[in-house]
Amino acid sequence: MSNTPRMDAIFLKYARKEITATQTREECDKIERELAEARAEIERKDKLIEQMRVALAWLYQWTKNEIEHFDANTPDDEIIKDVEAALSAAEMGK
């Protein structure tokens, strides 16, 4: 078997003589290119998510430090809760 069900279908067509060897290779090459592009996109998104996680962690620390200068129940309390929830979600997705 191959890397993908789509490739399996192409090989089956070739085995049934529905397509030529050249067509089979071209279709497989196309699928491999699409797969490589998808992997590159995932890698780019993973890097972006990591950058966002770092920025969120910095924002969390900065907001937490700022809140220490104010009394409890300030509007900043809601901000820190939102940032904590987002940071927690980012960490769980890591």
Secondary structure, DSSP 8 states (H G I E B T S, - for coil): --SSHHHHHHHHHHHTTSS-HHHHHHHHHHHHHHHHHHHHHHHHHHHHHHHHHHHHHHHHHHHHHHHTTS-TTSHHHHHHHHHHHHHHHHHHH-
